[in-house]
């Protein structure tokens, strides 16, 4: 498993926590930051998945 996939999953989890905290406190900025972190994490995870697929294809 590529390290980008791991980092991406961690960033997505952190973003979900931020977003939930923003909803709970009514903080729109924190909520938006959480959504942005989740999206960035998803992108990073997708890049890691592509790297994994490329490695497997070269075997």
N, C-alpha and C positions, 0 to 999 in steps of 0.2 A: 504494500500500500504506500502510495506516494505521500511525502510529508505535507504537500499542499492540501491533500484531501483531509488530513488530520487537522491542520491549522484552519481550514475552511469550516469543518464541522464545529470546531471550538468557537470560531467567530460567530457562526450561526447561532449557537447556543447562547453565547453572551449577548447577542443582539436580541434574541427572544426574551431574555431576562430584562434587558434594558427597556424593551418595548412594553413588557408587562408592568414594570415599575412605573413607566411613564403613564400608562393607562390608569394604574391604581392611584397615582398622586395627581393626575390631571395635568401632567407636565408634557405639553405637546412637543417641545424641543427634544426631550429625552425619548419620547415615543418615536420621533422621526429618526433620531440617531440609531435607535434599535432597529428600525426597518432598514436603514442604510447598512448597518453592520451585517444584518441577515443577508442582504442582497450581495454584499461583497464576499461574505463567507460562501455563499452558494456559487459565486463565480470562481472563487479560489478552489473550491471542491471540484468543480467541473474541469478546471485546468488539470488538477491532479488526476482525475479520472482519465483524461485524454492522454496524460503521460503514461499512466498504467497501461492503457490500451496499446499505445505505441510500443512500449517495452515488450508486451506480450506478442505483438505482431512480428517483432524482430527475432523472437526466439525460434 
